[in-house]
């Protein structure tokens, strides 16, 4: 049982030589996937700065991996995208702009985006944003035009078009940020965000619609805290068994649950890395993002796997539970998505 498969990890480097920690990991105990960034937070190049460079890197990653590998990016469009114009990639409109135009325009933009990703060896887009545009002052959703609409039906229709276009090109998608980030007044990249007084149950509706229609390849849980009726322990949603139970039970989602980046300050300001990994797994997450963009650590994958092994050794979690998560990851890794969007 390869516990590294529970992780989607980031790394430094535009190529991998024999001394790189990820080269060894990919050949011996490969992670479930990798997440790519164009630049580090300090502006230096993290993984690529050109189309040719990205193609070389993803080809190398697929070649080195001893198992099927998810290669992920955040490519929403607008301000949130890793393939940028400065590096020779085309521009894409924001979700907000597409939402005003409707699903047909969204499908056209998403098809071009998905084709671009597939041509560059990327098979997992951490998009679309399902959050509703409920707080026009939101510093991380509304500010960047990341929401399609304040209407659940409109948001779901645009997300459907986005996902179906990606599936036509063999690229999986991830709905985010469950149970809803659009009403939040804070940014979980920067610290603790309690949305108890802001969150509305209507934020679940687009998730419900997309899950019902079989359009959820994966769902990303947010680091927001929602006490009212959802999370009595005050845990971030990404670390909350109650939020997972809502997603699995009330909404009926049976696919891959993936956390937002565990290196974001909403988590790191309150929990050590090992503790965050343990809480996320105990909460029911199937895959954990450790982006390596906000904090660099070549040992994070090994440390994370060790934290999960500790849960097993202590009898706090069963092998059957971990195997279920690994099976969900394997199902997404091996799904031939092309042509399934219609």
C-alpha positions as CSV (number, residue, x, y, z in Angstrom):
1,X,0.0,0.0,0.0
2,X,1.7,3.2,-1.3
3,X,0.6,6.0,1.1
4,X,2.3,8.6,-1.2
5,X,-0.7,8.1,-3.5
6,X,-2.7,10.1,-1.0
7,X,-0.8,13.3,-1.9
8,X,-0.8,15.8,-4.7
9,X,2.6,17.5,-4.4
10,X,4.4,20.5,-5.7
11,X,8.1,20.8,-6.3
12,X,10.9,23.1,-7.4
13,X,12.5,22.5,-10.8
14,X,11.9,22.8,-14.5
15,X,13.3,19.3,-15.0
16,X,14.2,16.4,-12.9
17,X,17.7,14.8,-12.7
18,X,18.6,11.7,-10.8
19,X,19.4,13.6,-7.6
20,X,16.0,15.3,-7.3
21,X,13.8,13.9,-4.5
22,X,10.8,13.7,-6.8
23,X,12.7,11.5,-9.3
24,X,13.3,8.9,-6.6
25,X,9.7,9.2,-5.4
26,X,8.2,8.8,-8.8
27,X,10.2,5.6,-9.5
28,X,9.8,4.0,-6.0
29,X,6.7,5.4,-4.2
30,X,5.0,7.8,-6.6
31,X,2.6,10.3,-5.3
32,X,-1.0,10.3,-6.6
33,X,-0.1,13.4,-8.5
34,X,1.9,16.6,-8.9
35,X,0.7,20.2,-9.0
36,X,2.6,22.6,-11.2
37,X,3.2,26.4,-10.8
38,X,4.8,28.8,-13.2
39,X,6.3,31.0,-10.5
40,X,7.2,30.8,-6.8
41,X,5.6,33.4,-4.5
42,X,8.9,35.3,-4.7
43,X,8.6,35.6,-8.5
44,X,11.3,33.1,-9.4
45,X,10.5,30.3,-11.9
46,X,9.1,27.2,-10.2
47,X,8.3,24.7,-12.9
48,X,8.0,26.4,-16.4
49,X,8.2,29.7,-18.3
50,X,7.4,28.6,-21.8
51,X,5.2,26.2,-23.7
52,X,8.2,24.1,-24.8
53,X,9.5,23.9,-21.2
54,X,6.1,22.8,-19.9
55,X,5.8,20.1,-22.5
56,X,9.3,18.8,-21.7
57,X,8.5,18.7,-18.0
58,X,5.2,16.9,-18.2
59,X,6.6,14.3,-20.6
60,X,9.4,13.6,-18.2
61,X,7.0,13.3,-15.3
62,X,4.9,10.8,-17.1
63,X,7.9,8.9,-18.3
64,X,9.5,8.7,-14.8
65,X,6.3,7.7,-12.9
66,X,6.0,4.0,-12.0
67,X,2.2,4.4,-11.9
68,X,-0.4,6.6,-13.6
69,X,0.1,10.2,-12.5
70,X,-2.3,13.1,-12.1
71,X,-0.6,16.3,-13.4
72,X,-2.6,19.3,-12.1
73,X,-2.7,23.0,-12.4
74,X,-5.0,25.8,-11.3
75,X,-6.3,27.1,-14.7
76,X,-9.5,28.9,-14.0
77,X,-9.1,31.8,-16.4
78,X,-8.6,35.5,-15.6
79,X,-6.2,36.3,-12.8
80,X,-6.0,32.7,-11.6
81,X,-4.1,30.7,-14.1
82,X,-0.7,29.1,-14.3
83,X,-0.4,29.2,-18.1
84,X,0.0,32.9,-18.6
85,X,0.4,35.3,-21.5
86,X,3.8,36.4,-20.4
87,X,5.0,32.9,-21.1
88,X,3.4,32.6,-24.5
89,X,0.0,31.1,-23.6
90,X,-3.3,32.6,-24.7
91,X,-5.5,34.6,-22.3
92,X,-8.8,33.4,-21.0
93,X,-11.7,35.4,-19.6
94,X,-12.7,35.3,-15.9
95,X,-15.6,33.1,-14.7
96,X,-17.5,36.3,-13.9
97,X,-17.2,37.4,-17.5
98,X,-18.2,34.0,-18.9
99,X,-21.1,33.8,-16.5
100,X,-22.6,37.1,-17.9
101,X,-22.3,35.6,-21.4
102,X,-23.9,32.2,-20.5
103,X,-23.0,28.5,-20.8
104,X,-22.4,28.5,-24.6
105,X,-19.6,31.0,-24.3
106,X,-18.3,29.2,-21.3
107,X,-18.1,26.0,-23.3
108,X,-16.2,27.6,-26.1
109,X,-13.6,29.1,-23.7
110,X,-13.3,25.9,-21.7
111,X,-12.8,23.8,-24.8
112,X,-9.9,26.0,-25.9
113,X,-8.5,25.8,-22.3
114,X,-8.8,22.1,-22.0
115,X,-7.2,21.5,-25.4
116,X,-4.3,23.7,-24.3
117,X,-3.9,21.7,-21.1
118,X,-4.1,18.3,-22.8
119,X,-1.5,19.4,-25.4
120,X,0.9,20.2,-22.6
121,X,0.5,16.9,-20.8
122,X,-1.8,18.2,-18.0
123,X,-4.8,15.9,-17.1
124,X,-6.3,17.5,-14.0
125,X,-7.5,21.1,-13.8
126,X,-8.2,22.3,-10.3
127,X,-11.3,24.2,-11.5
128,X,-14.1,25.2,-11.9
129,X,-14.9,27.5,-9.0
130,X,-18.4,26.6,-7.8
131,X,-18.5,29.3,-5.2
132,X,-21.4,31.7,-5.5
133,X,-20.7,35.4,-5.9
134,X,-22.5,36.4,-2.7
135,X,-20.1,38.8,-1.2
136,X,-18.9,41.5,-3.7
137,X,-16.2,42.5,-1.2
138,X,-14.7,39.0,-1.0
139,X,-10.9,39.4,-1.2
140,X,-10.3,36.1,-2.9
141,X,-13.4,35.2,-5.0
142,X,-15.3,38.3,-6.1
143,X,-12.1,40.4,-6.2
144,X,-10.7,38.3,-9.0
145,X,-13.9,37.5,-10.8
146,X,-13.6,33.8,-9.9
147,X,-17.3,33.0,-9.5
148,X,-19.7,32.5,-12.5
149,X,-22.8,33.9,-10.7
150,X,-24.7,34.5,-7.5
151,X,-27.4,32.2,-8.9
152,X,-26.9,28.5,-8.1
153,X,-28.6,27.4,-11.4
154,X,-26.5,29.8,-13.5
155,X,-23.3,28.8,-11.7
156,X,-24.1,25.1,-12.1
157,X,-24.9,25.6,-15.8
158,X,-21.6,27.3,-16.5
159,X,-19.7,24.7,-14.5
160,X,-21.4,22.0,-16.4
161,X,-20.2,23.5,-19.7
162,X,-16.7,23.9,-18.3
163,X,-16.5,20.3,-17.1
164,X,-18.0,18.7,-20.2
165,X,-15.5,20.7,-22.4
166,X,-12.6,19.4,-20.3
167,X,-13.9,15.8,-20.4
168,X,-14.0,16.0,-24.2
169,X,-10.2,16.6,-24.1
170,X,-9.4,14.0,-21.4
171,X,-8.9,16.5,-18.6
172,X,-10.5,15.9,-15.2
173,X,-11.9,18.8,-13.2
174,X,-12.2,19.6,-9.5
175,X,-15.2,21.5,-8.0
176,X,-14.1,24.1,-5.4
177,X,-14.2,25.3,-2.7
178,X,-16.7,23.2,-0.7
179,X,-18.9,24.0,1.2
180,X,-18.6,27.5,-0.3
181,X,-16.1,30.4,-0.2
182,X,-18.1,33.0,-2.1
183,X,-19.6,34.6,1.0
184,X,-16.3,34.8,3.0
185,X,-14.8,38.1,4.1
186,X,-11.3,36.6,4.4
187,X,-8.6,34.8,2.4
188,X,-7.5,31.4,3.6
189,X,-4.2,31.9,1.9
190,X,-3.4,34.5,4.6
191,X,-5.0,33.1,7.7
192,X,-7.9,31.7,9.7
193,X,-11.3,32.5,8.1
194,X,-14.5,31.9,10.0
195,X,-17.6,32.3,7.8
196,X,-20.2,31.2,10.3
197,X,-22.0,34.6,10.1
198,X,-21.7,34.8,6.3
199,X,-22.2,31.3,4.9
200,X,-25.6,30.4,3.4
201,X,-27.1,27.0,2.7
202,X,-27.8,28.1,-0.9
203,X,-24.0,27.7,-1.4
204,X,-24.5,23.9,-1.4
205,X,-26.9,24.0,-4.3
206,X,-24.6,24.1,-7.3
207,X,-22.6,21.2,-5.8
208,X,-25.8,19.3,-5.4
209,X,-26.8,19.8,-9.0
210,X,-23.4,18.9,-10.4
211,X,-23.0,15.8,-8.2
212,X,-26.5,14.7,-9.1
213,X,-25.7,14.8,-12.8
214,X,-22.4,12.9,-12.5
215,X,-20.2,15.9,-13.2
216,X,-18.0,15.9,-10.2
217,X,-14.7,14.2,-10.9
218,X,-13.3,15.5,-7.6
219,X,-14.4,18.0,-4.9
220,X,-11.9,20.3,-3.1
221,X,-12.7,21.2,0.5
222,X,-11.9,24.7,1.7
223,X,-10.0,25.8,4.8
224,X,-13.0,28.0,5.9
225,X,-14.7,27.3,9.3
226,X,-18.5,27.1,9.4
227,X,-19.8,26.5,12.9
228,X,-23.5,27.0,12.2
229,X,-25.1,23.6,11.6
230,X,-22.0,22.2,9.9
231,X,-18.9,22.0,12.1
232,X,-19.4,22.0,15.9
233,X,-15.7,21.6,16.6
234,X,-14.5,24.7,14.9
235,X,-12.3,22.9,12.4
236,X,-11.6,24.1,8.9
237,X,-13.9,22.2,6.4
238,X,-10.8,20.5,5.0
239,X,-10.1,18.9,8.4
240,X,-13.7,18.3,9.4
241,X,-15.4,14.9,9.5
242,X,-18.8,16.7,9.8
243,X,-18.2,18.5,6.5
244,X,-17.1,15.3,4.8
245,X,-20.3,13.6,6.1
246,X,-22.3,16.4,4.6
247,X,-20.6,15.9,1.2
248,X,-20.8,12.1,1.3
249,X,-24.2,11.8,2.9
250,X,-26.6,14.7,2.1
251,X,-25.0,15.4,-1.3
252,X,-24.3,11.8,-2.1
253,X,-20.8,12.3,-3.5
254,X,-18.8,9.1,-3.9
255,X,-15.7,10.4,-5.7
256,X,-12.4,11.9,-4.8
257,X,-12.3,14.5,-2.0
258,X,-9.2,16.6,-2.1
259,X,-8.1,19.2,0.4
260,X,-7.0,22.7,-0.5
261,X,-3.3,23.3,0.0
262,X,-2.3,22.3,3.5
263,X,0.5,24.9,3.4
264,X,-1.9,27.8,3.3
265,X,-1.8,29.9,6.4
266,X,-5.4,29.1,7.5
267,X,-3.9,25.7,8.4
268,X,-0.3,26.4,9.2
269,X,-1.1,29.1,11.7
270,X,-3.0,26.6,13.8
271,X,-1.6,23.2,13.1
272,X,1.7,21.6,12.5
273,X,2.1,19.8,9.1
274,X,1.9,16.3,10.5
275,X,-1.1,17.2,12.6
276,X,-2.8,18.7,9.6
277,X,-2.2,15.6,7.5
278,X,-3.6,13.4,10.3
279,X,-6.7,15.5,10.7
280,X,-7.4,15.7,7.0
281,X,-7.2,11.9,6.7
282,X,-9.3,11.3,9.8
283,X,-11.8,13.8,8.3
284,X,-12.2,11.5,5.3
285,X,-10.1,13.3,2.7
286,X,-8.8,11.0,-0.1
287,X,-6.0,13.3,-1.4
288,X,-4.1,16.1,0.2
289,X,-2.5,19.0,-1.6
290,X,1.0,20.0,-0.5
291,X,1.8,22.7,-3.1
292,X,5.4,23.5,-2.3
293,X,4.7,27.0,-3.6
294,X,4.0,28.8,-0.3
295,X,6.5,26.7,1.6
296,X,9.3,24.6,0.1
297,X,10.1,21.2,1.7
298,X,11.6,18.3,-0.2
299,X,10.7,16.0,2.7
300,X,7.0,16.9,2.8
301,X,5.8,13.8,0.8
302,X,7.8,11.4,3.0
303,X,6.7,13.2,6.2
304,X,3.0,13.2,5.1
305,X,3.1,9.4,4.3
306,X,4.8,8.8,7.7
307,X,2.0,10.7,9.4
308,X,-0.6,8.5,7.8
309,X,1.3,5.4,8.7
310,X,1.3,6.6,12.3
311,X,-2.5,6.7,12.2
312,X,-2.5,3.1,10.9
313,X,0.0,1.9,13.5
314,X,-2.0,3.5,16.3
315,X,-5.2,1.9,15.1
316,X,-6.9,5.3,14.6
317,X,-7.7,4.5,11.0
318,X,-8.1,1.2,9.2
319,X,-6.4,-0.1,6.1
320,X,-9.8,-0.5,4.5
321,X,-10.4,3.2,4.8
322,X,-7.1,4.1,3.2
323,X,-7.6,1.6,0.5
324,X,-10.9,3.2,-0.3
325,X,-9.2,6.5,-0.8
326,X,-6.4,5.0,-2.9
327,X,-9.1,3.3,-5.1
328,X,-10.8,6.7,-5.7
329,X,-7.5,8.2,-6.7
330,X,-6.8,5.2,-9.0
331,X,-10.2,5.5,-10.6
332,X,-9.5,9.2,-11.5
333,X,-6.0,8.4,-12.7
334,X,-7.2,5.6,-15.0
335,X,-10.5,7.2,-16.2
336,X,-10.5,7.7,-20.0
337,X,-12.5,10.9,-19.8
338,X,-12.5,11.8,-23.5
339,X,-16.0,11.7,-25.0
340,X,-17.8,11.2,-21.7
341,X,-18.9,14.8,-21.4
342,X,-22.0,14.4,-23.4
